[in-house]
Amino acid sequence: MPETKSESLLNSKVTVTGLRIIVVLAVMACINYASSIVITLICAILIAFVLEPGVRLMERIHIPRWLGVLLMLLLTLGILYLVVYGIYVRVMTFIQEFPTYAEPLKHFVAGIQKLAKSIETSTSNIVPSPQQPNLPTIRLQQESHWGQYLLRGMGSVYTFIVTVMFIPFLVFFMLTAKDHIWTGTLNLFPSEHREQAELIIHRIGHMVRRYIFGNIMVALMSAALITPVFSLTRLRFALLLGPLAAFLSMVPYLGVALAIVPPLLMGLGQFTTATPFIVIAVTIMVVHFLAMNVLTPKFVGHQVSLNALTVTIAMMFWGWMWGAVGLVLAVPITAAFKAVCDNVEKLKPWGVWMGDD
């Protein structure tokens, strides 16, 4: 019996949908397999977007573009070196003095374990467990995977170091050859879509710069508010834990919990009263509320207008795909995808769904 027109149309739609699903799965597999290359390119592109205004400023004062790019890269690497060196010195001091604070922490953990054991014993007395035959017990000890999670997507430590070393070179070549890359990128699109593609790329660049600079400013202001409070409570390593708590608090939705843990753990080995713990926790929560509701709208604005569900799904997906690196890149990648959806007619419903308006 020959196919009707409606059946033929339905079959073609099913075929197209199936092909799209296969393409999406293939892209995901490629992103996962070549994760170190993809992550390196994304980081280089983000850094290039951030440094571009500085390079343009140097061009206005008649500095050759290649020299302006080199100066901006050296300045960025110098600032990064000073930050890493300052953190390294304090971390090494903390490691050397850690045995002093470790003993109270051991007593605290032992107390928690004893309480849990007593609860388990009392529960087993109330609800007796069914009789089971005596069988040999096999215990499997699983190693911690925190290091693997942090480096997921980047491979081994050696691969991570080699990959990071490529980023300055990629940024240099991207910025020095910007005009050629820009023209070549636009030529990839049909002539009737080039203006639209140019608008999308401009918006993505503006969004990335506003997002990164804005979050850095908010984190620095938060650190300026948190660190003095930590110092007044006489929390050890306040100059390290204050900025750490401020930057951790910038993580969407998980920030408060992540920011509170390090100073409270340090306080367990130092304080004997509840007042410092209350002050530390309240300070972090108040500063986080101020940062999210006052500072972030002012410095970041509505450039990253993603709703809570979209951000959560993005962090789950990219965290599963690339580990800690994926958590950091989840919001910029998703915001860039939303910028594409907002400017492509067929994808606008997806942009509306991801937005918070």
KOLVEXVEX-37225 format. One line per 8 residues: number of its first residue (from 0); their letters; for each residue x, y, z of N, C-alpha, C. Coordinates in pm, whole numbers, plus 50000, padded with zeros to 5 digits. Example, Ala and Ser with C-alpha at 12.3 -4.5 7.8 and 13.67 -1.06 7.14 Angstrom:
<sites>
0 = as = 51319:49431:50780:51230:49550:50780:51320:49670:50780; 51285:49775:50708:51367:49894:50714:51290:50003:50787;
</sites>
This chain:
<sites>
0 = mpetkses = 50085:49880:50000:50000:50000:50000:50088:50124:50000; 50074:50217:49905:50162:50334:49896:50142:50429:50014; 50252:50502:50050:50248:50598:50161:50164:50718:50123; 50086:50765:50219:50013:50889:50199:50109:51006:50218; 50062:51125:50180:50145:51245:50192:50177:51277:50337; 50078:51261:50427:50100:51290:50569:50199:51193:50630; 50190:51063:50591:50284:50965:50642:50426:50994:50595; 50437:51033:50469:50569:51067:50415:50629:51187:50488;
8 = llnskvtv = 50545:51288:50516:50592:51406:50588:50635:51369:50730; 50556:51282:50794:50589:51239:50929:50720:51162:50931; 50741:51075:50835:50864:50998:50828:50985:51087:50805; 50968:51190:50722:51080:51283:50697:51114:51361:50822; 51010:51401:50899:51035:51473:51024:51108:51385:51125; 51064:51259:51133:51131:51165:51223:51276:51145:51183; 51300:51136:51052:51437:51118:51002:51524:51239:51037; 51470:51359:51016:51545:51482:51047:51574:51490:51196;
16 = tglriivv = 51473:51458:51279:51493:51460:51424:51599:51360:51466; 51594:51241:51407:51695:51140:51438:51835:51184:51398; 51847:51247:51283:51978:51297:51239:52029:51406:51332; 51939:51493:51377:51981:51600:51470:52030:51541:51601; 51961:51439:51651:52003:51375:51776:52140:51310:51758; 52161:51245:51643:52291:51183:51616:52401:51288:51610; 52372:51402:51545:52471:51510:51536:52505:51563:51675; 52402:51585:51759:52426:51636:51895:52512:51538:51975;
24 = lavmacin = 52479:51410:51967:52558:51309:52038:52700:51303:51986; 52718:51318:51855:52853:51316:51796:52933:51437:51844; 52868:51553:51848:52937:51673:51897:52977:51657:52043; 52886:51604:52127:52918:51580:52268:53035:51484:52283; 53036:51379:52200:53146:51283:52207:53278:51348:52168; 53276:51432:52065:53398:51503:52024:53446:51599:52131; 53351:51672:52192:53387:51766:52299:53449:51692:52416; 53395:51576:52448:53448:51499:52560:53584:51438:52526;
32 = yassivit = 53596:51383:52405:53721:51316:52365:53835:51417:52351; 53806:51531:52289:53909:51635:52269:53893:51747:52370; 53858:51712:52494:53825:51814:52595:53942:51909:52623; 54064:51857:52631:54177:51945:52662:54196:52051:52554; 54177:52014:52428:54191:52111:52318:54077:52212:52322; 53954:52162:52342:53837:52252:52344:53846:52350:52460; 53883:52301:52579:53895:52388:52696:54002:52494:52672; 54114:52453:52615:54222:52548:52587:54175:52657:52491;
40 = licailia = 54106:52619:52384:54057:52717:52288:53955:52812:52352; 53863:52758:52433:53762:52843:52498:53830:52942:52592; 53925:52895:52673:53996:52985:52765:54072:53093:52688; 54137:53054:52578:54211:53152:52497:54116:53256:52437; 54000:53211:52389:53903:53305:52331:53851:53402:52437; 53820:53350:52557:53771:53437:52665:53876:53541:52703; 54002:53497:52715:54109:53591:52750:54129:53694:52639; 54120:53651:52514:54134:53744:52402:54024:53849:52404;
48 = fvlepgvr = 53901:53807:52432:53791:53903:52444:53819:54005:52553; 53874:53959:52666:53899:54047:52780:54012:54147:52749; 54117:54102:52681:54234:54188:52656:54215:54280:52537; 54118:54254:52452:54100:54333:52329:54083:54483:52356; 54002:54528:52455:53991:54673:52479:54124:54738:52513; 54209:54670:52591:54341:54725:52623:54429:54737:52502; 54423:54638:52414:54502:54643:52291:54455:54757:52201; 54322:54775:52191:54269:54887:52112:54312:55021:52168;
56 = lmerihip = 54315:55031:52301:54360:55156:52365:54504:55186:52329; 54589:55085:52327:54729:55107:52291:54743:55145:52144; 54656:55090:52059:54659:55129:51918:54624:55276:51901; 54535:55327:51985:54496:55469:51975:54611:55562:52010; 54703:55515:52093:54820:55599:52127:54940:55561:52040; 54909:55501:51921:55007:55474:51815:55112:55370:51855; 55074:55275:51937:55160:55159:51965:55122:55048:51867; 55218:54989:51797:55184:54881:51702:55103:54770:51771;
64 = rwlgvllm = 55012:54712:51694:54921:54615:51755:54995:54497:51816; 55096:54443:51746:55167:54327:51799:55235:54361:51931; 55289:54486:51942:55355:54527:52066:55251:54548:52176; 55136:54605:52140:55030:54623:52239:54982:54490:52294; 54967:54390:52206:54925:54256:52250:55030:54197:52343; 55157:54212:52306:55265:54158:52388:55267:54223:52526; 55250:54357:52530:55250:54428:52658:55132:54386:52745; 55014:54370:52685:54897:54328:52762:54915:54187:52817;
72 = llltlgil = 54974:54099:52737:54999:53962:52784:55100:53960:52898; 55208:54038:52884:55309:54043:52990:55251:54102:53117; 55167:54206:53104:55102:54264:53221:55011:54163:53290; 54932:54090:53211:54842:53989:53267:54920:53878:53336; 55026:53829:53272:55108:53724:53332:55177:53772:53458; 55219:53900:53459:55282:53956:53579:55186:53962:53696; 55063:54010:53670:54963:54016:53777:54930:53875:53827; 54915:53782:53734:54886:53643:53771:54998:53584:53855;
80 = ylvvygiy = 55123:53614:53818:55237:53564:53895:55236:53619:54037; 55210:53749:54053:55207:53808:54187:55097:53746:54273; 54981:53723:54211:54869:53662:54286:54905:53520:54329; 54957:53441:54234:54994:53302:54265:55105:53298:54369; 55202:53388:54357:55313:53391:54454:55262:53425:54593; 55172:53525:54602:55117:53561:54733:55039:53447:54795; 54960:53377:54713:54884:53262:54764:54979:53150:54804; 55082:53126:54724:55176:53016:54750:55247:53037:54883;
88 = vrvmtfiq = 55291:53159:54910:55362:53186:55036:55272:53157:55155; 55147:53201:55149:55056:53180:55262:55017:53033:55275; 54999:52966:55163:54966:52823:55168:55080:52743:55229; 55203:52774:55193:55319:52703:55248:55330:52729:55398; 55303:52853:55440:55304:52884:55584:55196:52805:55656; 55079:52796:55593:54970:52720:55653:55006:52572:55665; 55068:52515:55561:55106:52374:55565:55207:52348:55676; 55300:52440:55694:55401:52423:55799:55339:52430:55939;
96 = efptyaep = 55238:52514:55956:55176:52530:56088:55052:52443:56107; 55016:52364:56006:54893:52286:56014:54890:52188:56131; 55002:52119:56166:54995:52027:56281:54946:52092:56409; 54968:52225:56423:54922:52295:56543:54770:52295:56552; 54703:52306:56433:54557:52315:56433:54493:52178:56408; 54572:52081:56369:54514:51951:56333:54460:51875:56453; 54526:51890:56570:54486:51812:56687:54344:51843:56732; 54305:51973:56746:54164:52000:56781:54065:51948:56677;
104 = lkhfvagi = 54104:51953:56549:54016:51901:56445:53997:51750:56459; 54105:51680:56497:54094:51536:56516:53998:51503:56630; 54006:51582:56740:53915:51560:56852:53771:51585:56810; 53750:51689:56727:53614:51721:56682:53559:51609:56594; 53640:51561:56501:53596:51453:56413:53571:51325:56493; 53659:51298:56592:53640:51179:56676:53509:51187:56754; 53476:51310:56801:53349:51328:56871:53229:51303:56781; 53236:51350:56658:53128:51326:56562:53113:51177:56534;
112 = qklaksie = 53226:51108:56515:53222:50964:56489:53165:50888:56608; 53202:50930:56730:53149:50865:56850:52999:50885:56862; 52953:51008:56831:52808:51036:56836:52734:50952:56733; 52788:50943:56613:52723:50862:56509:52720:50715:56548; 52829:50668:56612:52833:50528:56654:52729:50500:56762; 52713:50595:56856:52615:50576:56963:52472:50577:56907; 52447:50663:56807:52314:50665:56745:52288:50534:56672; 52390:50483:56604:52374:50356:56533:52348:50242:56631;
120 = tstsnivp = 52419:50244:56746:52400:50137:56845:52261:50142:56905; 52216:50263:56941:52083:50276:57000:51973:50238:56901; 51994:50270:56775:51896:50234:56671:51890:50083:56652; 52004:50017:56654:52007:49871:56637:51942:49800:56755; 51948:49863:56874:51882:49803:56990:51731:49814:56979; 51684:49924:56924:51538:49943:56910:51483:49856:56798; 51549:49857:56685:51507:49778:56569:51611:49670:56544; 51593:49552:56597:51695:49447:56579:51707:49407:56433;
128 = spqqpnlp = 51825:49387:56388:51848:49348:56249:51822:49199:56232; 51775:49157:56116:51748:49015:56093:51875:48932:56099; 51858:48807:56145:51971:48718:56156:52025:48682:56017; 52152:48697:56001:52216:48665:55874:52328:48565:55898; 52353:48474:55806:52465:48380:55824:52598:48453:55825; 52691:48397:55900:52823:48457:55908:52898:48436:55777; 52922:48543:55709:52993:48536:55583:53118:48622:55591; 53221:48584:55521:53342:48669:55523:53313:48807:55466;
136 = tirlqqes = 53372:48908:55530:53350:49047:55490:53464:49094:55402; 53429:49151:55291:53528:49206:55199:53511:49356:55197; 53617:49427:55229:53611:49573:55232:53692:49629:55115; 53628:49716:55045:53694:49782:54932:53723:49925:54971; 53845:49966:54964:53884:50103:54997:53903:50181:54868; 53819:50282:54852:53824:50361:54729:53904:50488:54753; 53994:50514:54666:54076:50633:54679:53995:50758:54647; 54042:50870:54701:53974:50997:54676:53994:51038:54531;
144 = hwgqyllr = 53886:51092:54473:53891:51130:54332:53887:51282:54315; 53918:51355:54422:53914:51502:54410:54013:51552:54306; 54134:51495:54309:54232:51539:54211:54189:51507:54069; 54129:51387:54051:54080:51351:53918:53967:51443:53876; 53881:51480:53972:53769:51568:53937:53819:51706:53896; 53920:51757:53966:53972:51890:53934:54037:51893:53797; 54098:51781:53759:54170:51778:53631:54091:51708:53521; 53964:51671:53550:53884:51606:53447:53869:51700:53327;
152 = gmgsvytf = 53886:51646:53212:53880:51729:53091:54016:51778:53047; 54113:51780:53144:54247:51827:53111:54348:51713:53111; 54306:51593:53151:54398:51479:53153:54488:51481:53275; 54612:51443:53257:54708:51437:53367:54760:51577:53400; 54838:51583:53508:54899:51711:53547:54993:51760:53437; 55068:51667:53377:55159:51705:53268:55081:51765:53151; 54971:51699:53114:54888:51750:53004:54832:51887:53039; 54790:51905:53164:54737:52034:53209:54841:52144:53195;
160 = ivtvmfip = 54964:52116:53239:55070:52218:53234:55103:52252:53089; 55116:52149:53005:55147:52174:52863:55035:52253:52796; 54910:52219:52830:54795:52287:52771:54792:52433:52811; 54815:52460:52939:54815:52598:52988:54924:52679:52920; 55037:52617:52893:55147:52690:52827:55110:52734:52686; 55016:52667:52623:54975:52706:52488:54884:52829:52488; 54816:52856:52600:54715:52962:52602:54773:53099:52568; 54888:53143:52628:54941:53275:52590:54972:53288:52441;
168 = flvffmlt = 55024:53181:52381:55055:53185:52238:54927:53196:52155; 54825:53119:52193:54699:53127:52121:54639:53267:52131; 54641:53325:52251:54587:53460:52270:54665:53560:52186; 54798:53548:52186:54881:53641:52107:54846:53634:51959; 54835:53513:51904:54805:53499:51762:54662:53543:51731; 54568:53515:51822:54430:53557:51799:54418:53709:51794; 54489:53778:51882:54477:53923:51889:54557:53992:51779; 54675:53942:51748:54755:54008:51643:54691:53990:51505;
176 = akdhiwtg = 54628:53874:51484:54564:53847:51353:54413:53867:51361; 54368:53958:51446:54225:53974:51469:54150:54008:51340; 54201:54105:51264:54130:54148:51144:54115:54034:51044; 54222:53958:51025:54217:53845:50931:54120:53738:50982; 54127:53707:51112:54037:53605:51169:53893:53652:51162; 53871:53782:51190:53735:53837:51187:53675:53826:51047; 53753:53866:50946:53703:53858:50809:53679:53714:50767; 53773:53626:50802:53758:53486:50766:53638:53421:50835;
184 = tlnlfpse = 53613:53459:50961:53499:53402:51033:53368:53446:50969; 53357:53574:50935:53233:53622:50873:53212:53561:50735; 53321:53531:50665:53309:53469:50533:53259:53325:50539; 53261:53267:50658:53207:53132:50673:53055:53129:50661; 52992:53246:50678:52846:53254:50673:52802:53306:50536; 52682:53269:50495:52628:53327:50370:52618:53479:50382; 52626:53547:50272:52629:53695:50272:52508:53755:50341; 52391:53690:50328:52271:53747:50390:52270:53731:50541;
192 = hreqaeli = 52358:53645:50597:52361:53623:50742:52484:53683:50809; 52571:53750:50732:52696:53800:50790:52673:53913:50890; 52579:54000:50859:52550:54110:50953:52497:54055:51085; 52412:53954:51077:52359:53891:51196:52469:53821:51276; 52559:53752:51205:52671:53684:51272:52764:53785:51339; 52788:53898:51272:52872:54002:51331:52810:54057:51459; 52679:54079:51458:52609:54128:51577:52619:54028:51691; 52602:53899:51661:52609:53796:51765:52748:53791:51828;
200 = ihrighmv = 52852:53794:51744:52989:53788:51797:53019:53910:51882; 52975:54029:51838:52994:54150:51918:52926:54137:52053; 52805:54086:52054:52731:54073:52180:52797:53971:52273; 52846:53862:52216:52915:53762:52298:53041:53822:52359; 53118:53895:52280:53238:53960:52332:53207:54059:52442; 53104:54141:52423:53065:54238:52525:53018:54167:52651; 52941:54059:52634:52892:53984:52749:53007:53923:52827; 53105:53863:52757:53217:53798:52824:53298:53900:52904;
208 = rryifgni = 53328:54016:52842:53406:54117:52913:53332:54168:53035; 53203:54197:53020:53125:54247:53132:53114:54143:53243; 53097:54018:53204:53082:53911:53303:53212:53891:53383; 53325:53881:53313:53452:53853:53381:53496:53972:53465; 53501:54092:53405:53542:54210:53481:53447:54236:53598; 53317:54221:53574:53219:54246:53679:53235:54151:53795; 53254:54023:53767:53269:53926:53875:53399:53945:53952; 53505:53983:53882:53631:54011:53952:53615:54130:54046;
216 = mvalmsaa = 53549:54237:54000:53526:54354:54084:53441:54318:54206; 53335:54240:54184:53247:54201:54295:53324:54116:54395; 53407:54022:54345:53484:53936:54435:53585:54017:54516; 53651:54115:54452:53748:54199:54524:53679:54283:54630; 53563:54339:54598:53489:54417:54698:53442:54327:54813; 53397:54207:54780:53356:54114:54885:53474:54077:54975; 53590:54056:54913:53710:54025:54992:53748:54141:55083; 53730:54265:55033:53760:54384:55114:53667:54396:55234;
224 = litpvfsl = 53547:54338:55226:53454:54342:55338:53473:54223:55433; 53504:54106:55378:53514:53986:55460:53646:53979:55537; 53757:54011:55470:53890:53994:55530:53908:54074:55660; 53867:54202:55668:53882:54273:55796:53804:54209:55911; 53686:54156:55880:53608:54088:55984:53681:53964:56033; 53737:53887:55941:53816:53770:55980:53935:53812:56067; 53997:53924:56032:54111:53971:56111:54068:54014:56250; 53951:54080:56261:53901:54124:56392:53866:54007:56482;
232 = trlrfall = 53820:53897:56423:53793:53778:56504:53921:53701:56536; 54034:53751:56487:54165:53689:56508:54175:53550:56445; 54102:53531:56336:54113:53406:56261:54248:53401:56193; 54319:53291:56213:54452:53278:56153:54439:53267:56000; 54539:53321:55932:54544:53322:55786:54421:53393:55728; 54382:53502:55793:54266:53579:55745:54292:53636:55606; 54418:53674:55578:54450:53731:55447:54439:53628:55335; 54444:53500:55370:54425:53394:55271:54279:53349:55265;
240 = lgplaafl = 54218:53331:55383:54082:53278:55389:53978:53382:55348; 54005:53511:55371:53910:53615:55332:53887:53621:55182; 53993:53641:55102:53974:53639:54956:53924:53505:54905; 53969:53394:54967:53920:53262:54923:53769:53251:54942; 53721:53294:55059:53576:53290:55084:53501:53382:54988; 53559:53498:54957:53493:53593:54867:53479:53535:54727; 53585:53472:54676:53578:53417:54541:53492:53292:54536; 53496:53210:54641:53409:53092:54643:53262:53131:54650;
248 = smvpylgv = 53233:53242:54716:53094:53285:54727:53035:53329:54594; 53120:53349:54492:53071:53388:54361:53016:53269:54281; 53039:53146:54329:52986:53029:54260:52834:53031:54270; 52763:53022:54160:52617:53032:54166:52554:52925:54255; 52469:52969:54348:52383:52883:54431:52458:52800:54533; 52582:52763:54507:52661:52686:54602:52761:52772:54676; 52766:52901:54641:52872:52987:54690:52879:53000:54841; 52764:53021:54908:52765:53041:55053:52821:52919:55124;
256 = alaivppl = 52773:52801:55086:52820:52677:55151:52970:52657:55129; 53016:52681:55006:53158:52664:54977:53244:52766:55051; 53194:52889:55064:53272:52996:55126:53282:52980:55277; 53179:52922:55339:53178:52911:55485:53270:52799:55535; 53285:52693:55457:53357:52574:55505:53503:52603:55544; 53589:52665:55458:53730:52683:55497:53751:52762:55626; 53689:52882:55643:53714:52954:55769:53659:52881:55891; 53546:52811:55877:53492:52738:55993:53582:52621:56031;
264 = lmglgqft = 53638:52553:55933:53732:52444:55964:53856:52498:56035; 53904:52612:55989:54018:52673:56057:53981:52714:56199; 53859:52767:56214:53814:52810:56347:53800:52694:56444; 53766:52574:56395:53751:52458:56483:53881:52426:56555; 53992:52453:56490:54121:52427:56553:54174:52545:56631; 54093:52650:56643:54143:52772:56708:54051:52826:56816; 53920:52835:56789:53826:52899:56881:53762:52796:56974; 53727:52843:57094:53662:52757:57192:53520:52805:57225;
272 = tatpfivi = 53479:52918:57170:53344:52969:57191:53271:52978:57057; 53138:52993:57065:53056:52994:56943:53053:53131:56875; 53090:53237:56948:53076:53372:56893:53154:53393:56763; 53284:53354:56754:53356:53376:56628:53294:53301:56509; 53243:53179:56535:53180:53103:56427:53055:53175:56375; 52976:53228:56468:52855:53301:56428:52891:53425:56348; 52993:53498:56395:53036:53620:56325:53084:53587:56184; 53164:53481:56170:53217:53443:56039:53104:53403:55945;
280 = avtimvvh = 53013:53317:55992:52904:53270:55907:52812:53383:55867; 52775:53470:55962:52684:53581:55932:52750:53679:55836; 52879:53705:55854:52950:53797:55765:52948:53746:55621; 52978:53619:55603:52980:53562:55467:52842:53568:55405; 52737:53535:55482:52601:53536:55427:52556:53677:55392; 52588:53774:55477:52547:53913:55451:52620:53967:55328; 52751:53943:55321:52829:53992:55206:52783:53923:55078; 52753:53795:55086:52703:53723:54967:52569:53782:54921;
288 = flamnvlt = 52480:53809:55015:52351:53870:54980:52371:54008:54917; 52461:54087:54975:52492:54219:54920:52552:54208:54781; 52644:54112:54763:52710:54096:54633:52611:54054:54524; 52524:53958:54557:52431:53905:54457:52320:54003:54422; 52276:54085:54518:52160:54170:54497:52191:54317:54472; 52314:54359:54503:52351:54501:54484:52470:54515:54390; 52581:54446:54423:52704:54466:54346:52698:54400:54209; 52650:54275:54205:52646:54205:54076:52556:54273:53974;
296 = pkfvghqv = 52433:54314:54010:52352:54388:53911:52418:54516:53863; 52498:54580:53950:52561:54708:53912:52680:54686:53818; 52764:54587:53850:52887:54569:53773:52873:54468:53660; 52787:54368:53677:52766:54269:53572:52644:54305:53489; 52545:54365:53554:52424:54405:53484:52343:54284:53443; 52272:54298:53333:52187:54191:53284:52247:54125:53160; 52382:54128:53152:52447:54067:53037:52430:53916:53037; 52428:53857:53156:52412:53713:53168:52274:53688:53229;
304 = slnaltvt = 52171:53706:53152:52033:53694:53202:51985:53551:53189; 52041:53462:53272:52003:53322:53273:51922:53294:53398; 51816:53215:53383:51737:53182:53501:51806:53074:53583; 51754:53052:53705:51819:52961:53800:51824:52818:53747; 51716:52774:53684:51712:52637:53633:51817:52616:53524; 51829:52714:53434:51928:52702:53326:52070:52694:53381; 52101:52782:53479:52236:52781:53539:52263:52648:53608; 52165:52597:53680:52183:52470:53751:52207:52355:53654;
312 = iammfwgw = 52126:52347:53548:52144:52241:53448:52280:52255:53379; 52318:52379:53348:52447:52402:53281:52562:52359:53369; 52557:52393:53498:52665:52354:53589:52670:52202:53607; 52553:52138:53614:52551:51992:53624:52612:51928:53499; 52573:51978:53381:52619:51917:53257:52770:51938:53237; 52814:52065:53245:52956:52092:53219:53044:52043:53332; 52991:52039:53457:53067:51979:53566:53086:51830:53545; 52981:51762:53495:52993:51620:53463:53088:51598:53347;
320 = mwgavglv = 53087:51690:53251:53168:51674:53131:53316:51705:53158; 53342:51817:53226:53480:51864:53241:53524:51884:53385; 53446:51843:53483:53487:51858:53622:53485:52002:53668; 53584:52039:53750:53590:52173:53808:53601:52281:53699; 53676:52251:53593:53689:52348:53483:53552:52374:53420; 53471:52269:53409:53338:52285:53353:53249:52373:53439; 53264:52362:53572:53186:52448:53662:53220:52595:53641; 53349:52624:53617:53393:52762:53597:53342:52816:53462;
328 = lavpitaa = 53345:52731:53359:53310:52777:53225:53161:52762:53192; 53085:52699:53282:52944:52668:53252:52864:52793:53219; 52874:52896:53303:52791:53016:53284:52831:53093:53158; 52961:53121:53134:52996:53191:53008:52955:53115:52883; 52975:52983:52882:52938:52904:52763:52787:52911:52741; 52710:52893:52849:52564:52895:52835:52514:53033:52797; 52575:53138:52854:52535:53274:52818:52566:53304:52672; 52679:53254:52622:52712:53272:52481:52612:53200:52392;
336 = fkavcdnv = 52571:53079:52433:52470:53006:52357:52337:53080:52357; 52304:53142:52470:52179:53219:52478:52186:53342:52386; 52305:53405:52377:52320:53519:52287:52295:53477:52143; 52339:53357:52106:52312:53306:51972:52162:53284:51953; 52099:53222:52053:51955:53193:52044:51873:53322:52034; 51915:53426:52105:51840:53552:52104:51843:53622:51970; 51942:53587:51886:51957:53657:51758:51932:53569:51637; 51889:53445:51658:51852:53355:51549:51703:53326:51563;
344 = eklkpwgv = 51629:53357:51460:51483:53352:51469:51431:53216:51514; 51485:53108:51458:51435:52975:51491:51468:52934:51634; 51574:52995:51690:51618:52957:51825:51569:53052:51934; 51496:53156:51897:51451:53254:51997:51368:53192:52109; 51281:53093:52083:51209:53032:52197:51302:52971:52301; 51414:52915:52256:51510:52861:52352:51576:52971:52433; 51605:53085:52367:51662:53199:52439:51567:53252:52544; 51437:53257:52509:51337:53302:52606:51328:53204:52722;
352 = wmgdd = 51334:53074:52693:51325:52974:52798:51443:52982:52895; 51562:53013:52842:51681:53021:52929:51689:53152:53004; 51619:53257:52958:51628:53388:53019:51552:53400:53149; 51581:53509:53222:51512:53535:53349:51414:53651:53340; 51382:53694:53218:51289:53806:53201:51145:53756:53204;
</sites>
